[in-house]
Structure formats: structure tokens, C-alpha cells
């Protein structure tokens, strides 16, 4: 958007519109007198709620004069933008900040900050409320418009969240080695296959990655979906205490990689006992099948529209806890979870049903990451009862995340 300097200068001469906001900068030492923090938050959130846009800091909006920013104050103004996006807008806003020089009316180069604001996957609230961009102005959204926007951006699931377009992405943002796993160029054009698998979609004539595409074909999906990662920690004892942490890992990458890494983490931290025979046998605290099914369910069925929350796995001496962002999908309840099947992310599931597990297949009991019948929960129940004589439990916490607690077997 406005890639060349000549195009950007032409837009400045024409003035503000839906895609361009101009802001004068006044700074004295480390104090910023203009733009006002709340006003800047409203402008950036309004753009993200409406359309791709650019906010130029260092340009007078009425006269369209490029007044610039003192080079010594660039760090201060950029820090203001970051603070506004992280603390003044909810959920936090993802923008791109570029330092550049533009000539003023006398041809003298002036430093400015260009803030690129992509249309967001989320609906953002700023100090002025839920704002939208109408021409060169911002206005608070009417209730009926806001409701419709929430619907469009997945709240009512008119379009499943995992099939929605991720703004600003193209096929080039996906890792070639990762998306080629799902294509056979001898049979069909790869782009067409990626469309069928809901990895790509078309927006205004441009090939864009979907949420599924980013989650399955990106080395760092959290770049677009903050929280699309996992944290695993093993503690000594039965309480969460950072002083007693034995092992920990931050896990990212495509979802199949996250599943395998969470599984490996649990396997290396779950103790194994020797049960006297005959025959003598090794007994793990939690079965491999249970761990694998629990991790797959957490990764596949979590709500990726929940901004900033990630999967958390905590291992204690007497149990494993697995937190998955989002409530239970559709009308599923804690009481019916063992009897009914419900999928939040159909596109992701359809890929993992056909994706081979590889070398982990033998011990996890799966040839592919998922099966279509939905027997993951029954496996967790059956194997846990067999090992411990207890049932695993599911709890919905504040309608915001699901906690699965799996009791661990203890030595006789």
C-alpha cells in the first residue's frame, strides 16, 4: 500500500481518507504533546476494524505539510506507538512501524514514522469505544454494525475461524516445505489443492493464507496469531512453584510439530515404575496413548480466536494438567464430552486426519494424527481408569479455557 515515495507524497497532497491518517508530532525532551495517546489509539483501532491503512506521524493533517520528527525523538515516538498498540487497544494491535524521510515543501528531508495498520482478524476496542473509519474521520460503531462485525470476524461462526483469511499474507509467507506436504503436483495444481484444503483463499483477487494455512504451514504462526504456541513445564512435587521447576519448554511451529513436541516433553518427564511379576513389567504414570490423545485434542480443538492465550501443560508427581484456550465447542458440555463428538476447527481436523504421525506412530497408537470417529476422549478415559482406577476430569474455567486433569499412577 503506497509502496513508492511518489505515490505516498501524492496521497499526502490529496489528504486523509479511509486508508490514510496524518498526525502532527510535538515533542519536548521525552514528553510528547502531540499526538494524544488516546486519540492515536482510537485512530489505529478504527483502521484495524475497517480497512488496511497507514498513519503517518510527522505530517500536519490540515495543511498537509511534512513537518517531520526530530531524529533524536524518533525512539520516543516509536515507543509511544508500541505502548498505544499494546496497552491502549484491546486486544493488542499488530502494526508495522517504518522510519523514513520525506521532503517538505522546500525539498528538505524530514524524518517521519510510517505506521502500517492491517485489517485485523479481531474487533478492537480503544479508549473511545469500538471505532470505525469513515472517510477521513473515525466514529464509534452503532450497536447493529458492531454485532455484524463480530459475526463476520468469527464470533457467531458464520465462517469458521480456521477458514478465515489472515490479512496481509500471501502464499510467499507460508513455508514451501510445509505446504508441499499437502500437494501432489502430478495430480493437480498445488494452488488449487491448497484452496481445497482451506490453506489458501482469495481476497479481492489476491491469494491469501487462511488461519489454517498459517497454523499448518508456518514456522512461526504466532507472528500472525498471538498465542498460537504452547508452554510445557514439569515441577517437582504437587504444586506449581517456579523454584521447583525441573524442565520447561516454549513450543511453536506448525500444529503437527507442536503436538509431537508436547508429546515428547510429557514422555520424557512422566516416570515409569517397575511392577513386580510375574511377569515383571514397566508401567508409566500415564499411558502414551492418553498423552497423545490429550495433546491432539488440546491443540486441534482450542479456540484460536482467543487472542494472546496459549496452551499450557503442567506435569506434577501426581497428575498432568493441560489448559486449552476457549470454552468447549458448540453445545458440548463436560457431562457429554465422553459421549458426543464436536469439532471447532474442521479444516485443521481434515488435514490431520490424513497426516501421518511418522516414527511416533507405534507408541502413540496412531498412524495419522487424528481419526474421524472421535475416540480420543474414550481412549483417555479407558487408559486412565486402567492405570490409576480414577477418572480424568474436564473443567471449563470462566468460559475462557478448558482444563483437563489426568491423574498419574503411583508405585505400589
Protein Blocks (a to p, Z undefined) as FASTA:
>chain_A
ZZbfklmmmmmmnopcfkbccdddddehjacfbdcfklmmmmmmmmmmmogcdddehiaf
klopaebjafklmmmmmmmmmmmmmmmpccdddddddddddddfkopacddddddddddf
bdcddfkbpaddehjbccdddfklmmmmmmmnomnomacfklpccehiafklpcfklmmm
mpcfklpcfklmmmmnomacceehiacddfklmmmmcfblmlmmghiacdddddehjbdc
fklcfbdcddedjfklmmmmmmmmmmmmpccddddddddddddfbdfklmmmmmmmmmmm
mcfkbghiacdddddfkbccdddedidehjbcfklmmmpccdfblmlmmmmmmmcgbjml
mmnopabfbdfkopmmmmmmmmmmmmnopacddddehhlaccddddddddZZ
